[in-house]
Every structure is written in C-alpha cells, then in structure tokens.
Amino acid sequence: MHATLATTLRNRYSAGLPQARTTIYAGSPVNYRSFPMIMTPPIKEDQLAEILLRSDGVLTRARMINASLRLLGINCSELDTLAGAGSVQLASVQEMSRSKNRSDLRTALTRFRMTVMTLRDAYRDILVREDLPGETAQGVLSVAQSLDVTAVKAAIA
C-alpha cells in the first residue's frame, strides 16, 4: 500500500486517494485520523463562471488603460505582453471548462493567476515610478485592485 500511496501523492492522482484512505482506515483507525487530507475540492461551475466573467472584464480594462498610458508616452510593451498572455490563458481555461476537462483546469487557472499577479505588480510599479495625471492614476490603481481581486478569486476556485 505504501508504494501505491506514494505514487498517488507524487503524481497528484486524486482518484487513488479514497482507496488509500479506505485501506489505511481498515488497517488502523489511528493512522487514518492522521492521514493528510490533500485532495483539492472540485471547482464549482458557478464560481468558475464568475471568475471567467470577472477576468475577461479586467483584461479588457487593462487593455484600455494601456492605451491611455501609451498616449502619455509610457512604454506599455510589458503590460501588453502580460495582458495578451492572460487573454490566451483565459481562453484556455474557458475551453477546458466548456469541454469539461477538469484534469488540467486547476493548473491552467494557477498559470492564469500568476500572470494576473505579475500584471498587477507591473501596474503598481507604474504608479510608483510615473507622474500620472489624477484620472489616469486612478484608472491604473483601479485596474491593479481589480487584478488583485481576480487573483484571489482564481486562487480559491
């Protein structure tokens, strides 16, 4: 049983964990109580739909604020690259959701979350280093805050 359990945990093959728990419980109830509960809960459809909708909206706002920053002469190449990568990753998550591909969905969401966090940090850097007009600064701050909320939502999905 040890080899099976080790392989299951190493490969993150969640389907094998219930059998491992049952076997451990049958052998020793004390060991069962100390068995780590590492299975991640399934992603709920309505929660995922909200994340996808929010994410699409915040990426659209990011592209709009990038256009405003470009008009001020600010180099937005990194921001554009990150927003583009986020859009591609979001499309991948949406396709996995539509096709019910749950095996790679959490990994794709994590990748998307990392991109969103990097984009958020890039906007915060711009707020620190650039002297932006009030309305533009407020827009950048708003997008950064929305990206932060999106990253948190994607993490708990």
C-alpha positions in Angstrom: 0.0 0.0 0.0 2.9 2.4 0.7 4.1 2.3 -2.9 0.6 2.9 -4.2 0.1 5.8 -1.9 3.5 7.3 -2.6 2.8 7.1 -6.4 -0.7 8.6 -5.9 0.7 11.5 -3.9 3.7 12.1 -6.2 1.5 12.2 -9.4 -1.2 14.1 -7.7 -3.6 11.5 -8.9 -6.6 12.3 -6.7 -8.7 9.3 -7.8 -6.4 6.9 -5.9 -6.7 8.7 -2.6 -10.1 7.4 -1.5 -9.0 3.8 -1.9 -5.8 4.6 0.1 -7.8 6.2 2.9 -10.1 3.2 3.0 -7.2 0.8 3.1 -5.4 2.8 5.8 -8.6 3.1 7.9 -9.3 -0.7 7.7 -5.7 -1.3 8.9 -5.5 1.2 11.7 -8.1 3.9 12.6 -5.4 5.9 14.4 -3.3 6.3 11.2 -6.4 7.2 9.3 -7.0 10.2 11.5 -3.5 11.5 10.9 -3.7 10.9 7.1 -3.4 14.3 5.3 -6.5 15.5 3.5 -4.7 16.9 0.4 -7.4 16.4 -2.2 -8.5 19.8 -3.5 -12.2 20.3 -3.7 -13.7 20.3 -7.2 -14.2 23.7 -8.9 -17.8 24.7 -8.8 -19.3 25.7 -12.2 -21.0 28.9 -11.0 -17.8 30.0 -9.2 -15.8 29.4 -12.3 -18.3 31.2 -14.5 -17.9 34.3 -12.2 -14.1 34.1 -12.3 -14.2 33.9 -16.1 -16.5 36.8 -16.5 -14.6 39.0 -14.0 -11.3 38.0 -15.6 -12.4 38.9 -19.1 -13.7 42.3 -17.9 -10.5 43.1 -16.0 -8.3 42.2 -19.0 -10.4 44.4 -21.2 -10.0 47.3 -18.7 -6.2 46.6 -18.7 -6.0 47.0 -22.5 -8.0 50.2 -22.3 -5.7 51.7 -19.6 -2.7 50.6 -21.6 -4.0 52.7 -24.5 -4.3 55.7 -22.1 -0.8 55.1 -20.8 0.6 55.0 -24.4 -0.9 58.4 -25.1 1.1 59.7 -22.2 4.3 58.3 -23.8 4.7 55.4 -21.3 6.1 52.2 -22.7 3.4 49.6 -22.3 5.1 46.7 -24.1 5.4 44.6 -20.9 1.8 45.4 -20.0 0.6 44.5 -23.5 2.5 41.2 -23.4 1.1 40.2 -20.0 -2.4 41.2 -20.9 -2.1 39.2 -24.1 -0.7 36.2 -22.3 -3.6 36.5 -19.7 -6.1 36.5 -22.5 -4.7 33.4 -24.1 -4.6 31.6 -20.8 -8.1 32.7 -20.0 -9.3 31.3 -23.4 -7.6 28.1 -22.5 -9.4 27.9 -19.1 -12.7 28.7 -20.8 -12.2 25.9 -23.3 -11.3 23.4 -20.6 -14.4 24.5 -18.7 -16.6 24.1 -21.8 -15.1 20.7 -22.7 -15.3 19.5 -19.0 -11.5 18.9 -19.0 -11.1 19.0 -15.2 -7.7 17.3 -15.1 -5.8 20.4 -16.3 -8.2 23.1 -15.3 -6.6 23.9 -11.9 -3.1 24.1 -13.4 -4.4 26.4 -16.1 -6.1 28.6 -13.5 -2.9 28.7 -11.5 -0.9 29.8 -14.5 -3.5 32.5 -15.3 -3.4 33.7 -11.7 0.4 34.1 -11.8 0.1 36.2 -15.0 -2.6 38.3 -13.4 -0.4 38.9 -10.3 2.5 39.9 -12.5 0.3 42.3 -14.4 -1.0 43.8 -11.2 2.6 44.3 -9.9 3.6 46.0 -13.2 0.7 48.5 -12.8 1.8 49.2 -9.3 5.3 49.8 -10.5 4.0 52.3 -13.0 2.1 54.1 -10.2 5.3 54.4 -8.2 7.7 55.5 -11.0 5.5 57.6 -13.2 3.9 61.0 -12.5 0.5 60.3 -13.9 -2.4 62.7 -14.1 -5.0 62.1 -11.4 -7.7 60.4 -13.5 -5.2 58.1 -15.2 -3.5 57.2 -11.9 -7.0 56.4 -10.5 -7.7 54.2 -13.5 -4.3 52.3 -13.1 -5.0 51.9 -9.4 -8.5 50.6 -10.1 -7.2 48.0 -12.6 -4.5 46.9 -10.2 -7.0 46.4 -7.5 -9.3 44.5 -9.8 -6.5 42.3 -10.9 -5.7 41.6 -7.2 -9.3 40.6 -6.6 -9.2 38.4 -9.7 -6.1 36.7 -8.5 -7.6 35.9 -5.1 -10.8 34.6 -6.7 -8.8 32.4 -9.0 -6.8 31.0 -6.1 -9.9 29.9 -4.2 -11.6 28.3 -7.2 
